[in-house]
Amino acid sequence: MNRPRRLKWQYPVIAVVAAGAATFGVIHTTTPTAATAAAKKKPGATDRIKNDPPPRLFTDARVADVAEQQTVQKHTAGALFIQWKAAHGTTRDDKAFTIWVTQQVPAPPSKAERTAELHQVQQLAKARTAAGKKAATWLELHGKGDIWKLYGHDQRELLPKEQGAVDKSELKRALKLAKAITEKVAASDKQPAPYVLDPTLRPDKHVTTGQKGPYSYPSRHAAKSAAAVTLLNGWAPHRDEDYQAMAAQVVYSRLYMAGHVTSDITAGTLVGDLVGDYFDYVDNADSALSAGK
């Protein structure tokens, strides 16, 4: 369990996309207008990771604690979501759900507790390595969405086009809602990120004297990761271990580079789990209804 994960999933997908792009270039050499438009198109998640492939990531042993915390939050979210189902059934109401989720997020830790968490991050920062910073930087950049969208792309390769389009849309909506809820809670609770409390943790952030934000409770990376894992696992349960392992990598990177403390991660994971359960539950109900027609 102490070996680094060799996340092979990127390379087959990227190879297929690259081959497709090459074919496209050959076929459409006589349509410069279309080629020009394609060249100006904003790169998608697949292209961004293709152009910036992952370095060697953290070992399973390094991320084991956060992986365990994610498992605990998943059980907590499951118990809480029963309350939402009892009150709302299968009705999709993003506005009401957002309000409800914000009420389920625990109050941020006390000043003393957060100071203790900051000390943990400071100790972790002292042990950073060049390889660790490279891994964490890549995970920070692509963990907000690219990784999960690429996993979704991988799944869609084996689905009918119509179903693949639905899944893509749902994943995008879930990531967006997870982001919106974390930002709403963060703006209310106003807990400064670790590197704001201690600018020496991230000199590259150029924190100014008296700066309050950005606020880090709860973690947006953790929320998006948890929401994506729930949906992706629902669509391809046999890949659950890979999804969970990558989520642990993403959230650990946020501790490693002082973007968050532990309570930020657990609160964000709870938000993401609830968002994932919400989309999964409503989607399954819609599918069952369609099948019964």
PyMOL commands that set and color helices and strands:
alter all, ss='L'
color gray80, all
select helices_A, chain A and resi 10-27+32-40+45-51+60-88+94-104+111-126+130-142+146-156+161-189+194-197+199-201+203-205+220-235+237-256+262-292
alter helices_A, ss='H'
color red, helices_A
deselect
rebuild
show_as cartoon
